Structures are given as structure tokens and as C-alpha cells.
């Protein structure tokens, strides 16, 4: 016990690093449900918030490094959790969103179902008004090839692929949380032009692109799905 007291600062610093690491590894390896991994992170954050002021008070400068690092890494996610609405399913078309066909067989009993509830539409529009369908003045076959290339470039795993819709799965960097994506392509008249037009050549056929991104677990995605759709459609529109 006396030895533990002597090395209390070192042990506290190690806990701030080891607890989130255990939570991340265990969640990625499916040792426990996702919320258990998050509890490990919460425990590490509590340890850091306790250790940091004590270390500063005792002038243990080295012991402040790991709790400070952990707090700085977690802070942006905490800000998002408190400022963004609790949404985990985002779609450019909130009336008839693309269906998550492949996800119905890939999701487990503890995951969200693939039904689009639509109860958060007002919150989505208020927070991310730019999440809208994209109209590209190119034939559907050409847009399909571009979408498939962008999916491969991002390293997403394609789970379904037809002439009018592609579906994929993407995993988060740390915990490996999986989100399902559906990209629907609809041929439209070339005159159906929005501000997001890629090519103003009215002689070509046009394609409407709708995209849906939905998390399998958790009530809030911390804005990840909306940002994924926004970034993907911007790059697609630049091709």
C-alpha cells in the first residue's frame, strides 16, 4: 500500500491512458456492448478531472501531461454532444429516404432498426440546412461509376450495388462504430436544375443523388453522418 502511495501520480497518469485504451480495444474486438466501451472512457475522464487539479496543486508537472491530453482530445466531442441534436439517421430526402436494404441483414438485435422515423427532420433542417439532394447534369450510368469510385477511395465496404442504388458500411476510427450508407440515383429531366448543378449542358440527361447515412448504435452521432453526406456530395459535385 505504501508503494502504491509513493507512485500514486504515475499510477494516476497511467490510468488516464489505459482506461480509454481498454475501452477502445474491447469495443472494437466486440468483447462488450458499445456503451461499456464508452463507460471506460467516462471513467478515464473522471480520473483525469480528479488528477489534474491535484497534480497542479502539488506541482507534479509531469503527472499533468496525460490527464491534460485526454481532456483536450475528448473536449471537442463533448462540445458536439451538448450543442448538436441527438440524431443518428440523416437523409437528403426526408420524405422518401433511400432504403437501407443490406443493413436489415447486417444489423444485430441490439442495433437500431433500419426504419426511418422522421421525428428529427425539423432538427436536421435547422442544424444542417445544406443537406439536400444533389442534381448532376450527367447520365445515371456515369454518376454511378463516380459514386462507386468515391466509395472505394474512402475505403467504405460496399454491401449492395444496383443500377440505381449503392449501399456501404463505414467504421469509425477509434471505437469501430459502424454506420450504414445508401446512395440512391434517380434519372431526372435535364431542366430540373438546382444550385448544385455540376454541368450546365442541357442536352445531357441528369441524375438526382440522394444519400442517407445512419448509425447502428447510439442516440447521437455527434454530427458524423451529416458531415459524411456533406463532404461526399461536395466531392461528387466537383467531378
N, C-alpha and C positions, 0 to 999 in steps of 0.2 A: 504494500500500500504506500509506503514511504517512497519507493522508487517511482510509482505512478505519479505521486505528488510532485516529485522533482522534475519529471518530464511532462508535466501537465500541458505546457504550452506546445510542445512538439506533438503530443497526442491530439490536442485540440485542432492543431493545424492539419494533421493527417486526416482527422475525421471529416473536415470540410472538403477534402479532396476525395476520400474513399467512399463516403456515403453516396454522393451522386453517381460516382463511377459504378458502384454496385447496382444502383437503381437502373442505370442505363443498360449495362450489360445484361442484367437479369430480365429486363423487359424485352430487349432485342432477341434474347435466346428463349423467350416465352416461358421463363421459369414461374412467372406470376402475372396476374392481370395488369393492365397498363396503369391503373390507379395506385397499385402498390409501388411501382417504379417512381411515380410522382411523389408518393409519401416519403420515399428515401430522399428525394430532392428537397422536400419541405423540411425534413429532419436536418439535413445538411445546412439549409438556410438558417434554421433556428440556431444551430450550433455556431454559425458564422456571426449572427447578430448578437449572440451572447459573448462570444470570444473576443470580437473586435474591440468593443469599449473597454473590456477588462485588460486586454493587451496594451491598449493605448494608455490606460491609467497606470499600469505597471511599467510602461516604457519598454515593453517587449516588442521592439520594432519588427524583428524577423517573424514573429508569430502573427503579425497583422497581414502578411502577404496573401496567404491562401484565403482567409475569410473576405478580404477586400476583393480579390479576384473573383470569387464565387458570387458575391453581391453584384459586382459590375456586370457579370455575364447574365445573371438572372434578371436584373433590373429592367432591361428592355421588354422582356416577356411579361413581367409584372405590370408594366405600364399598359401594354396592349390588353392584358386581361381586364384591367379596370376601365379602359377607355373605349374598347371595341365591343359591339354587341355579341352576345353568346350565340353565334351561328356556326354551324358545321356543314351546311349544304348550300352552295352558291350556284346560280344558273343565270345565263344571259337571257333566257326565256323563262319567265316566272309563271306563265300561264300554262304552257305545254312544254316543260323542260325535257331535255334528252333523257331517255330511259337508261338506267344502269343495269343492262341485261346480264352481262357477265358477272357483275358483283353479287347477284342474287345467289349464285352458287359458290362464290368465293368467300362470302362473309359467314362468320360463325354465329352461334346463338347469342353470344354476348355483344355482338356488334349492332349498330343501328340497322334498321331495315332500309331498303332502297326506295321506299315511297317518299315522294317529295311533299312535305307537309304544307309548305307555302305560308306558314304562320309568321315567318320572319321577313316576308317580302318588303314591307314598309321599312324595316330596319336596314335591309340590304340597300334599298334605293337611296335612303338618306345617307348611309355611310359610304357606299361605293356607287355613285350615280353613273360612273363611266363603264360599269359592267353592262354592256349592251351587245346585241347581235352585230356581227360584222358582215358587210356585204362586199364581196370581191368581184370585180369585173373580169372573171376568168371562168372557164367551164369547170364543172364539178370534178371531172377526172383529173384535171391539172391541180386543183386545190387539194384533192385527196392525196396526191403524191407529195405535195408540200407539207401537209399536215403530218403525214407518216414520217417524212424526213425530220421534221422538228421533234416529233416524239422520240425518234431514235437518237437524235442529237442530245436530248435531255436525259437519256438513259432510262426512260419510263418503259415499263413492260406492257406490251400490247396484249390485251385479253380477248378482244373481239375486233373483227375487221370486215366490214361490208362496203359496198359501193357508196353508201350514204351515211355511215357512222363508224367511228373508230372509238374503242374503249381501251383504257390503260390503267395501270396501278403505279403509284409512286410512293416511296417510303421516305419518311423524314430522316434527317441526317443523324440525329442523336438517338432518340428512343426507337426509331424504326416504325413510327405510327404510319399506317397505310391509308391512303386516300384513293378513291376511285374516280376516274375521269371519263366523261363521254363527250365526244365531239361530233355533232350532227351537221351534215351537209345537205342543203336544200337548194335545188335549182330555182332561180327566180328570173323575172324579166330584166333585161339589161337596164331598163329605165328605173328600176327600183333602187335608186342610188341614195346612199346616206352620206354623212360627212366622213365616213371611214372608207371611202372608195379607194381601191388600190390602183385601178386603171380606168381612165375615162373613155376608153374606146367603146362606144355604144354598140358597135357591131358584134361584139363578143357576147356570149351568154354569161350570166352572172351566177354567183353562188352565195347563199346565205350561210354563215357559220355560227352555230350555237354551241356553247360549251358549258358543261356542268362539272363541278368538282366537289366531292363530298367525302368527309372524314368518316371512318368506320367507327371510331370511338370518341368520347368526349363531347361535352356540350358546346365548347368554343374551340375554334381552330386558330384563334389569335390572328385572324386575317390571312392565314396561309392560302386558303382556297381562292379568295378574291384576288390576291396578288398573283397567284399562279395563272388564273384566267387572264388577268390584265396583261401580264408580261407575254404570255403565249400569243394572244391576239395581236398585240403590238408588233411582235416579230413576224407573225404570219402576214400582217398587212404590209410589211416592208419588203417582202419577197417579190 
